[in-house]
C-alpha cells in the first residue's frame, strides 16, 4: 500500500495510523491510534497514552487536526489493579545525545504542573514509573503527524542510528530524489530507511503504472538489507505498519557475502548508503562488471565474487547498479581505520571523486565571567545579605578601577578602589536591578570534539561505463544540436 502517514499524513489523526505524541522537544511518543483496546474490551477509554504530563486516551486523539494541543484527560484513566488494561510503555525518548538538545527552554507543561494543582489526574503505573506518576499532574501534548525527523528522535533504538543532520546531508550528496533507486545496508533501526523512503517517493502509482512494468522504476525505491534476523523482522513489521512497504523492500541478507541482487533482480541503484562495520567487504558487489579478483585480494576487500556466491562465475554477471548513470555512494564509519580500508577498496574498484566529510555540530555555551567572584559568591548575591556584602566587597575591590573609568570617565590610580562610596553605590544599584549579569567578560565554552563525533562520511562516484557506441550517440546528438 502507498498510503503512509509519512508521505500523505492528511489533515487529521486517524485510527490505526501512526501519530507522534509530542511532549516537548526531546520527548515524543510514537503511537498507533486505536479506537478500542483489543486486550481489554469493556473499558470505554480503551488504549491510553500515559505520559508524565497526564493521560491521553486514544479516543480523545483520533479525529483531531495535526498540531492540536491536547490537555490531559480529566477522567481517571488509572488502571491500578485493572485486569488486562494495556498501559502503553513509555519509549525511552529522552535524548541521549546533547546535539539534539539544542533548545533547553522549559516546556510550559512544567510551569503548569505547579499552577494546575487543582486538576487531579491519576496515572498509576507500576515500579519506576509509579514514582514519576506521583509527581506528574495534568499538562498537555501536541499531536503531530509522523515525519522521518520526529521518528528518528522517538523510534525504538535497536542499534546506533543515523541522525537528521547526517542523513539530510547524505541524501543531498548522493542525489536522492523522487524516482531514485537507493541501496541501503544495514538497515538497523530504520532511521535512514524512513528518511530515504520519503526522499525517493514519487507519488501514488497511476493505474497504468501498477499494471504495467515500464514505469515501475520511476516510483522510487529503497532496497534495504539487514542481516540480523530480529532487526530485519522488526523493521519489516514497522515498514508495513507505516505504509511504506510499497517504497521500501527489506531483505534479510549478509550483503558482504551475498551482494545486492534480490531474487535475481537488480536494484539498478542510482545511489548507495552503507552503514556497516566493514563496507570494504560489500564494495566488490557494487561494480559494473565482475571485479578483477586478483587485484583486490581477500585481505583488503574480502571475497570479491561479483554476485556473492562462488557459483556466480558460471552465471552471466548482473550488476546491482544503474548502467545509464554515474552512481553516488556514501559510507558511514566511526573510525578512521575503517575509512582507510574503505577508500583503498574504492580506488581499486574504480570509484572516483572520493572525499571524506565529518559533520560536527558544536554547542557553544556563552556566559559572562566576573573575575574574582566565584560562582558560589555569585549565587550568594541573590540570596543572603551576608554574601551580598561579601561579594560586593570583592566586586568593588576587583573592578572598582574599571567601573570608575567606564562610568565616570575618571582614571583612578592604582588597582584597588576599596573606598570609593560612589562606586559602591552604583554597583549596589546595579546589583539590585540585577544588571550585574550584564557586566564582566563575555566568554564561551564549547563541547570537546570527541563528544560531537558521530561518524566519518566517505563519498564517491562510480562513473557510467562509456562505450564507443555511447560516444557515437553523443556525437550525433551534439552535431544535431548545432
Ligand atoms: N543506518 C541504520 C539506522 O539509521 O537506523 C543503523 C545501522 S546499524 C549502525 C548497522 C546495522 O548493519 C546493524 O543492524 C547490523 O546488524 C547490520 N549489518 C552489519 N553487517 C551487515 C551485513 N554484512 N549485511 C547486512 N547487514 C549488516
Boltz pocket constraint, residues with backbone or C-beta under 6 A from the ligand:
constraints:
  - pocket:
      binder: B
      contacts: [[A, 159], [A, 160], [A, 161], [A, 162], [A, 185], [A, 186], [A, 187], [A, 188], [A, 189], [A, 190], [A, 191], [A, 192], [A, 193], [A, 225], [A, 226], [A, 227], [A, 228], [A, 231], [A, 253], [A, 254], [A, 255], [A, 256], [A, 257], [A, 275], [A, 276], [A, 277]]
      max_distance: 6.0
